[in-house]
Amino acid sequence: MADVNKKQKEEPGPDSEKAKEPSPLKSPDFDAIVPDPAPRSPVEIFSNIDDYQKKIQSEWDNAKSAYQEKINQIMEEFVNQKLINGPDSETPSSDGMEEKTVHPEKPQKRSTGIDPFRQTDNRLETLLQRVERTLRDAEKKPRGLSFSDWDKPRIVNVSWFSFRERMRRRFFIVLPVVGLVAFGVWFGLLKNRVATVTDLPYPHPSCLDITNGKVYIVDWFRKALFVHEFKAGLPLLSVENLPNNFVTGLAFNNKSFWTLDGFSQKIIEHAFSNEHRVMGSVPSPGKKSVGLLWDGTDLWTADLEGKKLYRLYGNDISTIRNQYTLPAGSATAFYLKNNRLWLLDGLSREIVIYRLQEPLRQLTVYDLDPFLRGGSPTGIYVEEKKIWVLTDGPSRLIQIPIRTLEKMRLKNN
């Protein structure tokens, strides 16, 4: 303050003598525009105005550039300060306080003494721990729940190696199943095309009937009825006594069954009991009767000597309802199905099919010799797609697909 007062005393005031003296001329300031004492022409005025505007524009551009550079520097310092001190640090004010220069390559520590980079590592470590905990919870997720019930996703291994391993395991599981299915289909098709032969444990089978899921075969020499289960292999269920001297026909109905006695030429009715006691008998209509068949209403039989096919009333088998003339031949058994007569000829070893009318109309002939293997056919049973033929010497039951018979007939023709 003393220096300031001293200066003020030394400086001349407005009433001093120096102020009254004229000041010497100074060199002209080229930055200022000094007005000319004399008026200028309009061309000179407009020319100077253009220079003046250009100069103002240049100074404005320089100032704006400097101002922008200053702002960028301030913002850079502010961002560096936030990165070093954290988001909660206070920015230094410009009222008389010194601004601290921040060097990015030498980060400053906060007043708490905690390293900011160490704090960042801790945050990353915490984040990784959360991720690991989420994955552990995902592995404990109970199966069967959808993501709508449990919002934490599971990580599924989709690598090529694991995919190939799963496919290999599934292949070895699926392949046997596919093989079994293919074998079953092939066996089913083959079964419908190839004849099946079952050897019988008794030597002289003569009559055959299949009913109620069982196969009934009579051995005329032993005077016995053999009952088999109607499935592959024909497992033997029972052997039952049959009071008949020479059985040449067998037929079952719902209440009892009949046998034909070739010696006495009688039709005998038997009970279903184990001893198969005789409930009654009637004389057969022919002198050399063979074969019996129950069609659900009436009883049928054939006469080889008179070449007749007889239809007897079911409620009175002693009365003839219809009769048809048979062709010449040696019939050993017959079967009726869908108004067709299947006549088994034991001498020619053929099956001849007729339309059931008077006179009979022959439809087709099937040769059984390729299937019999030397046996003599004694009994026949017809289904929708296959037939059963009983043979004596050797004793067998042969299952033949009708389609195979048709192909054999076409081949022979």
C-alpha positions in Angstrom: 0.0 0.0 0.0 2.9 2.3 0.7 4.3 1.7 -2.8 0.9 2.4 -4.3 0.6 5.7 -2.4 4.1 6.7 -3.4 3.3 6.0 -7.0 0.2 8.1 -6.8 2.2 11.0 -5.4 4.8 10.8 -8.1 2.2 10.7 -10.9 1.1 14.2 -11.9 -2.5 15.0 -11.5 -4.7 16.9 -13.8 -3.7 20.3 -12.4 0.0 19.6 -12.7 2.3 21.5 -15.0 3.1 18.5 -17.1 -0.5 18.0 -17.9 -0.6 21.5 -19.4 2.3 20.7 -21.7 1.5 19.1 -25.1 2.4 15.4 -25.4 4.7 14.4 -28.2 3.2 12.5 -31.3 3.2 8.7 -31.1 3.7 6.2 -33.9 0.5 5.2 -35.6 -1.4 2.0 -34.5 -2.0 0.0 -37.5 -4.6 -2.1 -35.7 -6.9 0.8 -35.3 -8.9 2.5 -38.0 -8.2 6.2 -37.9 -10.9 8.3 -39.7 -9.6 10.5 -42.4 -10.2 14.2 -41.9 -11.4 14.4 -45.5 -14.4 12.4 -46.8 -13.6 9.4 -48.9 -15.2 8.2 -52.1 -17.9 5.5 -51.9 -15.6 2.9 -53.5 -12.9 3.4 -50.8 -15.6 3.2 -48.1 -17.0 -0.1 -49.3 -13.5 -1.5 -49.8 -12.5 -0.7 -46.2 -15.8 -2.2 -44.8 -15.0 -5.5 -46.6 -11.5 -5.5 -45.0 -13.0 -4.7 -41.7 -15.5 -7.6 -41.9 -12.8 -10.0 -43.0 -10.7 -9.0 -40.0 -13.5 -9.3 -37.6 -14.4 -12.8 -39.0 -10.8 -13.9 -38.7 -10.5 -12.8 -35.1 -13.8 -14.4 -34.3 -12.6 -17.7 -35.8 -9.4 -17.5 -33.8 -11.3 -16.8 -30.6 -13.7 -19.6 -31.2 -10.9 -22.1 -31.8 -9.1 -21.0 -28.7 -12.3 -21.2 -26.7 -13.1 -24.7 -28.0 -9.6 -25.9 -27.2 -9.9 -24.6 -23.7 -13.3 -26.3 -23.2 -11.8 -29.6 -24.4 -8.9 -29.3 -22.0 -11.3 -28.6 -19.1 -13.5 -31.6 -20.0 -10.4 -33.9 -20.3 -9.2 -32.9 -16.9 -12.6 -33.4 -15.5 -12.9 -36.9 -16.9 -9.4 -37.9 -15.7 -10.2 -36.5 -12.2 -13.4 -38.7 -12.1 -11.6 -41.8 -13.2 -8.9 -41.4 -10.6 -10.9 -40.2 -7.6 -14.2 -42.0 -8.3 -17.7 -40.7 -9.1 -18.2 -39.4 -5.6 -15.2 -37.0 -5.6 -15.8 -33.3 -5.6 -14.5 -31.2 -8.5 -12.0 -28.4 -7.5 -13.6 -24.9 -7.7 -11.9 -22.0 -9.4 -12.4 -19.4 -6.7 -8.8 -18.8 -5.6 -7.9 -22.6 -5.4 -5.2 -24.1 -7.4 -6.2 -26.6 -10.0 -4.3 -29.8 -9.7 -2.8 -31.2 -12.8 -3.7 -34.8 -13.3 -1.4 -37.1 -15.2 -3.1 -40.3 -16.5 0.2 -42.3 -16.4 0.5 -41.5 -12.6 -2.9 -42.0 -11.0 -3.5 -40.4 -7.6 -4.9 -42.1 -4.7 -8.0 -41.1 -2.9 -7.8 -39.8 0.7 -9.1 -43.2 1.9 -5.9 -44.8 0.9 -7.6 -47.5 -1.3 -6.1 -48.2 -4.7 -8.8 -47.4 -7.4 -7.5 -50.2 -9.7 -7.7 -52.6 -6.7 -11.2 -51.5 -6.2 -12.0 -52.2 -9.9 -10.6 -55.7 -9.5 -12.8 -56.3 -6.5 -15.8 -55.3 -8.5 -14.9 -57.7 -11.3 -14.2 -60.4 -8.7 -17.7 -59.8 -7.2 -19.3 -59.9 -10.6 -17.5 -63.3 -11.4 -18.7 -64.7 -8.1 -22.3 -63.8 -9.0 -22.0 -65.5 -12.3 -20.5 -68.6 -10.7 -23.3 -68.7 -8.1 -25.9 -68.4 -10.9 -24.4 -71.3 -12.8 -24.4 -73.4 -9.6 -28.0 -72.7 -9.1 -28.7 -73.5 -12.7 -27.2 -77.0 -12.2 -29.5 -77.5 -9.2 -32.6 -76.6 -11.2 -35.1 -79.5 -10.8 -35.9 -81.2 -14.1 -39.4 -80.9 -15.5 -39.7 -77.1 -14.8 -40.0 -74.7 -17.6 -38.2 -71.3 -17.8 -41.5 -69.7 -16.9 -41.3 -71.4 -13.5 -37.6 -70.8 -13.0 -35.9 -67.8 -14.7 -32.3 -68.9 -14.4 -31.0 -70.4 -17.6 -29.0 -73.6 -17.9 -25.8 -74.0 -19.9 -26.0 -76.9 -22.3 -22.9 -78.4 -23.8 -23.3 -78.2 -27.6 -19.8 -79.1 -28.6 -19.4 -81.3 -31.7 -17.7 -84.0 -29.6 -20.6 -84.3 -27.2 -23.1 -84.2 -30.0 -21.3 -87.0 -31.9 -21.1 -89.0 -28.7 -24.8 -88.7 -28.0 -25.6 -89.6 -31.6 -23.4 -92.7 -31.3 -25.1 -93.9 -28.2 -28.5 -93.4 -29.6 -27.5 -95.2 -32.8 -26.4 -98.3 -30.8 -29.7 -98.2 -28.9 -32.0 -97.6 -31.8 -30.2 -100.0 -34.2 -31.3 -103.2 -32.3 -34.8 -102.0 -32.0 -35.0 -101.2 -35.7 -33.5 -104.6 -36.5 -36.1 -106.4 -34.3 -38.9 -104.5 -36.0 -37.6 -105.2 -39.4 -37.2 -108.9 -38.5 -40.7 -109.0 -37.2 -42.1 -107.5 -40.4 -40.0 -109.8 -42.5 -41.1 -112.9 -40.5 -44.8 -111.9 -40.7 -44.6 -111.5 -44.5 -42.6 -114.7 -44.8 -45.1 -116.5 -42.6 -47.9 -115.5 -45.0 -46.0 -116.9 -48.0 -44.3 -120.0 -46.7 -45.9 -123.2 -45.5 -45.3 -124.2 -41.8 -45.0 -127.8 -40.8 -45.6 -129.1 -37.3 -44.7 -132.8 -36.4 -47.3 -134.6 -34.3 -46.4 -137.0 -31.4 -49.0 -139.7 -32.5 -48.8 -141.9 -35.7 -52.3 -142.1 -37.2 -54.2 -138.8 -37.3 -57.5 -138.9 -39.2 -59.7 -136.0 -38.3 -59.2 -132.2 -37.6 -61.2 -129.4 -36.2 -60.2 -126.0 -34.8 -62.6 -124.2 -32.4 -62.5 -122.0 -29.3 -58.8 -121.4 -29.6 -57.9 -125.1 -29.6 -56.9 -127.6 -32.2 -58.7 -131.0 -31.9 -57.1 -134.0 -33.7 -58.2 -137.7 -33.5 -55.9 -140.6 -33.7 -58.1 -143.4 -35.0 -55.7 -146.2 -34.0 -55.5 -145.1 -30.3 -59.1 -144.0 -30.2 -58.0 -140.8 -28.5 -58.7 -137.1 -28.9 -55.6 -134.9 -28.7 -56.2 -131.2 -27.7 -53.5 -128.7 -28.7 -53.2 -125.0 -28.0 -53.8 -122.9 -31.2 -50.4 -121.2 -31.5 -46.9 -121.8 -32.9 -45.6 -125.3 -32.1 -49.1 -126.6 -31.1 -48.4 -127.2 -27.4 -50.3 -130.3 -26.3 -52.9 -129.6 -23.6 -54.5 -133.0 -23.0 -55.1 -136.5 -24.3 -58.7 -137.6 -23.9 -60.5 -141.0 -24.5 -62.9 -141.1 -27.4 -65.5 -144.0 -27.5 -65.5 -144.7 -31.2 -64.2 -147.7 -33.1 -63.0 -146.0 -36.3 -63.3 -142.2 -36.4 -63.6 -140.8 -39.9 -65.3 -137.5 -39.1 -65.3 -134.8 -36.3 -67.5 -131.7 -35.7 -68.1 -129.4 -32.8 -71.1 -127.2 -31.8 -71.7 -125.2 -28.7 -73.3 -127.9 -26.5 -71.6 -131.2 -27.7 -69.7 -132.7 -30.6 -70.1 -135.5 -33.1 -67.9 -138.2 -34.5 -68.5 -140.5 -37.5 -67.9 -144.2 -37.0 -66.6 -145.7 -40.3 -67.2 -149.3 -39.2 -70.8 -149.0 -38.0 -71.7 -146.1 -40.2 -73.2 -144.1 -37.4 -73.1 -140.4 -36.3 -72.4 -140.4 -32.6 -73.0 -137.4 -30.2 -70.6 -137.0 -27.3 -70.6 -134.9 -24.2 -67.8 -132.3 -23.4 -66.9 -134.1 -20.2 -63.5 -135.8 -20.0 -64.8 -139.3 -20.7 -66.9 -137.9 -23.6 -69.7 -140.2 -22.9 -72.1 -141.1 -25.8 -75.3 -139.0 -25.6 -76.9 -140.6 -28.7 -76.4 -141.8 -32.3 -78.1 -142.0 -35.6 -77.3 -144.0 -38.8 -75.4 -142.0 -41.4 -77.3 -141.3 -44.7 -74.7 -143.1 -46.9 -73.1 -146.5 -47.0 -69.5 -145.2 -46.9 -69.7 -141.9 -45.0 -66.7 -139.7 -44.5 -66.2 -136.3 -42.9 -68.4 -134.1 -40.7 -68.9 -130.4 -40.5 -71.1 -128.1 -38.4 -71.9 -124.7 -40.2 -73.6 -123.2 -37.1 -77.1 -124.3 -38.1 -76.9 -127.7 -39.8 -74.6 -130.8 -39.9 -73.0 -131.9 -43.2 -71.5 -135.3 -44.2 -70.4 -137.0 -47.5 -70.9 -140.5 -49.0 -68.0 -141.8 -51.1 -69.9 -144.7 -52.5 -73.1 -142.8 -53.5 -71.1 -139.7 -54.4 -73.4 -137.5 -52.4 -73.0 -134.5 -50.0 -75.8 -134.4 -47.4 -77.0 -131.5 -45.3 -78.8 -132.6 -42.1 -81.1 -130.6 -39.9 -79.2 -129.4 -36.8 -82.1 -130.1 -34.5 -82.8 -133.5 -36.1 -79.7 -134.9 -37.7 -81.6 -138.0 -38.9 -83.4 -135.9 -41.5 -81.8 -134.8 -44.8 -82.4 -131.2 -45.6 -80.4 -130.9 -48.9 -78.1 -133.1 -51.0 -75.6 -132.4 -53.8 -73.9 -134.7 -56.3 -70.2 -135.1 -55.9 -67.8 -135.7 -58.8 -65.8 -138.9 -59.2 -62.8 -139.2 -57.0 -61.5 -140.3 -53.7 -62.6 -137.7 -51.2 -61.2 -138.1 -47.6 -62.4 -134.8 -46.1 -64.2 -131.6 -47.0 -64.8 -128.0 -45.7 -67.5 -125.4 -46.4 -66.8 -121.7 -46.4 -68.4 -118.7 -48.2 -70.7 -121.0 -50.2 -67.6 -122.8 -51.5 -66.9 -126.6 -51.1 -63.2 -127.4 -50.5 -62.9 -131.1 -51.3 -59.7 -132.9 -50.3 -58.8 -135.8 -52.5 -56.4 -138.2 -50.8 -55.7 -140.2 -54.0 -54.8 -137.3 -56.3 -53.4 -135.3 -53.4 -55.3 -132.2 -54.6 -57.8 -129.7 -53.3 -60.7 -129.0 -55.6 -62.9 -126.0 -55.0 -66.6 -126.0 -56.1 -69.4 -123.5 -56.0 -72.1 -124.9 -53.8 -75.0 -125.5 -56.2 -76.7 -128.4 -58.0 -74.8 -129.5 -59.9 -71.5 -128.4 -58.4 -69.5 -126.0 -60.4 -65.7 -126.5 -60.3 -63.7 -123.3 -59.7 -60.1 -124.2 -59.2 -57.7 -127.0 -58.3 -54.7 -126.8 -56.0 -51.9 -129.4 -56.0 -50.7 -130.3 -52.5 -47.9 -132.6 -53.5 -45.1 -130.0 -53.1 -46.2 -129.4 -49.4 -47.1 -132.9 -48.2 -43.6 -134.4 -48.4 -44.9 -137.9 -49.0 -47.7 -137.8 -46.4 -51.3 -138.9 -47.2 -53.9 -136.0 -46.6 -56.6 -137.1 -44.1 -58.1 -133.8 -42.8 -58.6 -130.1 -43.8 -59.6 -126.8 -42.1 -59.9 -123.5 -44.1 -59.4 -119.9 -42.8 -59.5 -116.6 -44.6 -55.9 -116.6 -45.8 -54.6 -120.1 -45.1 -55.6 -123.7 -44.9 -54.6 -126.5 -42.5 -53.9 -130.0 -43.9 -53.5 -133.1 -41.7 -51.3 -135.9 -43.0 -50.7 -139.5 -42.1 -47.3 -141.2 -42.6 -45.6 -139.0 -41.6 -47.9 -137.5 -39.0 -48.0 -133.7 -39.5 -50.1 -130.6 -39.5 -49.2 -128.3 -42.4 -50.2 -124.7 -42.6 -50.3 -123.4 -46.2 -51.0 -119.8 -47.3 -53.7 -119.6 -49.9 -51.7 -117.1 -51.8 -48.9 -119.6 -52.1 -51.4 -122.2 -53.4 -52.5 -119.7 -56.1 -49.0 -119.1 -57.3 -48.2 -122.8 -57.5 -51.4 -123.3 -59.5 -50.4 -120.5 -62.0 -46.9 -121.9 -62.3 -48.2 -125.4 -63.1 -50.6 -124.0 -65.7 
